[in-house]
Amino acid sequence: MSDQDHDDDHLESVPVGAGCTEIWETLSERRAEEESDAEKELNVEEGSDPSDPADPAD
């Protein structure tokens, strides 16, 4: 596999020289943020907002 065939855009925010722990932390944090954003988007589409204390759907 050549470098041109390799997609490593997901590693752009990982510092050069980072070890395994830093890489896993960065990717895990990004995944958690994406899941949280997707969950918020789903809640908005369904008409409830868990971050709104006045929302009776909670």
N, CA, C and O atoms as a GROMACS GRO file, in nm:
protein
  232
    1MET      N    1   0.085  -0.117   0.000
    1MET     CA    2   0.000   0.000   0.000
    1MET      C    3   0.090   0.123   0.000
    1MET      O    4   0.178   0.135   0.084
    2SER      N    5   0.068   0.213  -0.092
    2SER     CA    6   0.148   0.335  -0.098
    2SER      C    7   0.090   0.441  -0.006
    2SER      O    8  -0.023   0.430   0.040
    3ASP      N    9   0.170   0.546   0.020
    3ASP     CA   10   0.123   0.657   0.104
    3ASP      C   11   0.001   0.725   0.042
    3ASP      O   12  -0.084   0.776   0.114
    4GLN      N   13  -0.007   0.726  -0.090
    4GLN     CA   14  -0.119   0.790  -0.157
    4GLN      C   15  -0.248   0.713  -0.133
    4GLN      O   16  -0.356   0.772  -0.135
    5ASP      N   17  -0.240   0.583  -0.110
    5ASP     CA   18  -0.358   0.501  -0.087
    5ASP      C   19  -0.400   0.501   0.060
    5ASP      O   20  -0.507   0.450   0.094
    6HIS      N   21  -0.318   0.558   0.147
    6HIS     CA   22  -0.341   0.553   0.290
    6HIS      C   23  -0.412   0.680   0.336
    6HIS      O   24  -0.362   0.790   0.315
    7ASP      N   25  -0.527   0.664   0.400
    7ASP     CA   26  -0.604   0.777   0.451
    7ASP      C   27  -0.570   0.797   0.598
    7ASP      O   28  -0.611   0.718   0.683
    8ASP      N   29  -0.497   0.903   0.628
    8ASP     CA   30  -0.460   0.929   0.767
    8ASP      C   31  -0.506   1.067   0.814
    8ASP      O   32  -0.446   1.125   0.904
    9ASP      N   33  -0.612   1.119   0.752
    9ASP     CA   34  -0.665   1.249   0.793
    9ASP      C   35  -0.708   1.250   0.939
    9ASP      O   36  -0.701   1.353   1.006
   10HIS      N   37  -0.753   1.135   0.989
   10HIS     CA   38  -0.800   1.126   1.127
   10HIS      C   39  -0.687   1.146   1.229
   10HIS      O   40  -0.712   1.158   1.349
   11LEU      N   41  -0.564   1.148   1.182
   11LEU     CA   42  -0.449   1.166   1.272
   11LEU      C   43  -0.393   1.308   1.270
   11LEU      O   44  -0.292   1.335   1.336
   12GLU      N   45  -0.456   1.398   1.197
   12GLU     CA   46  -0.402   1.534   1.184
   12GLU      C   47  -0.386   1.605   1.317
   12GLU      O   48  -0.291   1.681   1.335
   13SER      N   49  -0.478   1.583   1.412
   13SER     CA   50  -0.472   1.653   1.539
   13SER      C   51  -0.380   1.586   1.641
   13SER      O   52  -0.362   1.637   1.751
   14VAL      N   53  -0.322   1.472   1.606
   14VAL     CA   54  -0.229   1.403   1.695
   14VAL      C   55  -0.091   1.465   1.679
   14VAL      O   56  -0.040   1.475   1.568
   15PRO      N   57  -0.032   1.508   1.790
   15PRO     CA   58   0.100   1.572   1.782
   15PRO      C   59   0.207   1.479   1.726
   15PRO      O   60   0.205   1.358   1.751
   16VAL      N   61   0.300   1.536   1.650
   16VAL     CA   62   0.412   1.458   1.597
   16VAL      C   63   0.491   1.403   1.714
   16VAL      O   64   0.520   1.476   1.809
   17GLY      N   65   0.525   1.277   1.708
   17GLY     CA   66   0.601   1.213   1.815
   17GLY      C   67   0.515   1.157   1.927
   17GLY      O   68   0.569   1.104   2.024
   18ALA      N   69   0.384   1.168   1.915
   18ALA     CA   70   0.295   1.116   2.019
   18ALA      C   71   0.306   0.965   2.026
   18ALA      O   72   0.327   0.897   1.926
   19GLY      N   73   0.293   0.914   2.146
   19GLY     CA   74   0.296   0.770   2.166
   19GLY      C   75   0.156   0.711   2.158
   19GLY      O   76   0.059   0.782   2.133
   20CYS      N   77   0.148   0.583   2.180
   20CYS     CA   78   0.021   0.511   2.170
   20CYS      C   79  -0.086   0.571   2.261
   20CYS      O   80  -0.201   0.587   2.220
   21THR      N   81  -0.049   0.604   2.383
   21THR     CA   82  -0.146   0.658   2.479
   21THR      C   83  -0.206   0.788   2.428
   21THR      O   84  -0.327   0.806   2.433
   22GLU      N   85  -0.122   0.878   2.381
   22GLU     CA   86  -0.171   1.006   2.331
   22GLU      C   87  -0.260   0.987   2.208
   22GLU      O   88  -0.361   1.055   2.193
   23ILE      N   89  -0.222   0.895   2.122
   23ILE     CA   90  -0.302   0.869   2.002
   23ILE      C   91  -0.439   0.815   2.042
   23ILE      O   92  -0.541   0.863   1.992
   24TRP      N   93  -0.443   0.716   2.132
   24TRP     CA   94  -0.570   0.659   2.175
   24TRP      C   95  -0.655   0.764   2.246
   24TRP      O   96  -0.776   0.770   2.224
   25GLU      N   97  -0.594   0.848   2.330
   25GLU     CA   98  -0.670   0.953   2.399
   25GLU      C   99  -0.731   1.051   2.299
   25GLU      O  100  -0.848   1.087   2.311
   26THR      N  101  -0.654   1.092   2.202
   26THR     CA  102  -0.702   1.186   2.101
   26THR      C  103  -0.818   1.127   2.022
   26THR      O  104  -0.921   1.192   2.004
   27LEU      N  105  -0.801   1.004   1.976
   27LEU     CA  106  -0.906   0.942   1.896
   27LEU      C  107  -1.030   0.912   1.981
   27LEU      O  108  -1.143   0.926   1.932
   28SER      N  109  -1.012   0.872   2.106
   28SER     CA  110  -1.125   0.845   2.195
   28SER      C  111  -1.203   0.972   2.226
   28SER      O  112  -1.326   0.971   2.226
   29GLU      N  113  -1.132   1.081   2.252
   29GLU     CA  114  -1.198   1.208   2.278
   29GLU      C  115  -1.278   1.253   2.157
   29GLU      O  116  -1.391   1.300   2.170
   30ARG      N  117  -1.219   1.240   2.039
   30ARG     CA  118  -1.288   1.279   1.917
   30ARG      C  119  -1.413   1.194   1.896
   30ARG      O  120  -1.518   1.246   1.858
   31ARG      N  121  -1.400   1.064   1.920
   31ARG     CA  122  -1.516   0.974   1.903
   31ARG      C  123  -1.627   1.011   2.002
   31ARG      O  124  -1.744   1.014   1.965
   32ALA      N  125  -1.591   1.040   2.126
   32ALA     CA  126  -1.690   1.078   2.227
   32ALA      C  127  -1.761   1.207   2.187
   32ALA      O  128  -1.882   1.219   2.204
   33GLU      N  129  -1.685   1.304   2.136
   33GLU     CA  130  -1.745   1.431   2.092
   33GLU      C  131  -1.841   1.408   1.975
   33GLU      O  132  -1.950   1.465   1.972
   34GLU      N  133  -1.801   1.323   1.881
   34GLU     CA  134  -1.886   1.295   1.766
   34GLU      C  135  -2.014   1.224   1.809
   34GLU      O  136  -2.122   1.254   1.758
   35GLU      N  137  -2.003   1.130   1.903
   35GLU     CA  138  -2.120   1.060   1.953
   35GLU      C  139  -2.213   1.155   2.027
   35GLU      O  140  -2.335   1.148   2.013
   36SER      N  141  -2.155   1.245   2.106
   36SER     CA  142  -2.234   1.343   2.180
   36SER      C  143  -2.306   1.437   2.084
   36SER      O  144  -2.424   1.467   2.102
   37ASP      N  145  -2.235   1.483   1.981
   37ASP     CA  146  -2.295   1.571   1.882
   37ASP      C  147  -2.408   1.500   1.808
   37ASP      O  148  -2.513   1.559   1.782
   38ALA      N  149  -2.388   1.374   1.774
   38ALA     CA  150  -2.490   1.297   1.703
   38ALA      C  151  -2.612   1.276   1.792
   38ALA      O  152  -2.726   1.282   1.744
   39GLU      N  153  -2.589   1.251   1.920
   39GLU     CA  154  -2.700   1.232   2.015
   39GLU      C  155  -2.778   1.361   2.032
   39GLU      O  156  -2.901   1.358   2.035
   40LYS      N  157  -2.709   1.474   2.042
   40LYS     CA  158  -2.776   1.604   2.054
   40LYS      C  159  -2.859   1.632   1.929
   40LYS      O  160  -2.972   1.680   1.938
   41GLU      N  161  -2.803   1.602   1.813
   41GLU     CA  162  -2.873   1.624   1.687
   41GLU      C  163  -2.998   1.538   1.680
   41GLU      O  164  -3.103   1.584   1.635
   42LEU      N  165  -2.987   1.413   1.724
   42LEU     CA  166  -3.101   1.323   1.724
   42LEU      C  167  -3.210   1.374   1.818
   42LEU      O  168  -3.328   1.371   1.784
   43ASN      N  169  -3.170   1.422   1.936
   43ASN     CA  170  -3.267   1.475   2.032
   43ASN      C  171  -3.338   1.598   1.978
   43ASN      O  172  -3.458   1.616   1.999
   44VAL      N  173  -3.266   1.683   1.908
   44VAL     CA  174  -3.326   1.803   1.850
   44VAL      C  175  -3.427   1.762   1.743
   44VAL      O  176  -3.535   1.820   1.733
   45GLU      N  177  -3.391   1.663   1.661
   45GLU     CA  178  -3.481   1.615   1.557
   45GLU      C  179  -3.608   1.555   1.618
   45GLU      O  180  -3.716   1.567   1.560
   46GLU      N  181  -3.594   1.491   1.735
   46GLU     CA  182  -3.709   1.430   1.800
   46GLU      C  183  -3.788   1.530   1.883
   46GLU      O  184  -3.895   1.498   1.934
   47GLY      N  185  -3.736   1.650   1.898
   47GLY     CA  186  -3.808   1.755   1.969
   47GLY      C  187  -3.776   1.767   2.116
   47GLY      O  188  -3.842   1.844   2.186
   48SER      N  189  -3.678   1.695   2.167
   48SER     CA  190  -3.638   1.710   2.306
   48SER      C  191  -3.494   1.755   2.311
   48SER      O  192  -3.413   1.724   2.224
   49ASP      N  193  -3.464   1.829   2.414
   49ASP     CA  194  -3.328   1.878   2.433
   49ASP      C  195  -3.287   1.848   2.576
   49ASP      O  196  -3.330   1.917   2.669
   50PRO      N  197  -3.203   1.744   2.597
   50PRO     CA  198  -3.165   1.706   2.732
   50PRO      C  199  -3.086   1.812   2.806
   50PRO      O  200  -3.076   1.806   2.929
   51SER      N  201  -3.031   1.908   2.737
   51SER     CA  202  -2.958   2.014   2.804
   51SER      C  203  -3.050   2.128   2.848
   51SER      O  204  -3.005   2.221   2.915
   52ASP      N  205  -3.179   2.121   2.812
   52ASP     CA  206  -3.275   2.224   2.849
   52ASP      C  207  -3.350   2.179   2.974
   52ASP      O  208  -3.433   2.088   2.966
   53PRO      N  209  -3.324   2.241   3.091
   53PRO     CA  210  -3.389   2.197   3.214
   53PRO      C  211  -3.541   2.220   3.212
   53PRO      O  212  -3.612   2.158   3.291
   54ALA      N  213  -3.590   2.305   3.126
   54ALA     CA  214  -3.733   2.332   3.117
   54ALA      C  215  -3.804   2.236   3.024
   54ALA      O  216  -3.927   2.242   3.012
   55ASP      N  217  -3.730   2.148   2.960
   55ASP     CA  218  -3.790   2.054   2.864
   55ASP      C  219  -3.857   1.941   2.942
   55ASP      O  220  -3.788   1.867   3.012
   56PRO      N  221  -3.990   1.926   2.932
   56PRO     CA  222  -4.060   1.823   3.009
   56PRO      C  223  -4.035   1.681   2.960
   56PRO      O  224  -4.074   1.585   3.027
   57ALA      N  225  -3.971   1.664   2.845
   57ALA     CA  226  -3.945   1.531   2.791
   57ALA      C  227  -3.839   1.457   2.871
   57ALA      O  228  -3.824   1.336   2.856
   58ASP      N  229  -3.765   1.527   2.954
   58ASP     CA  230  -3.657   1.462   3.032
   58ASP      C  231  -3.712   1.378   3.142
   58ASP      O  232  -3.635   1.317   3.217
   0.00000   0.00000   0.00000
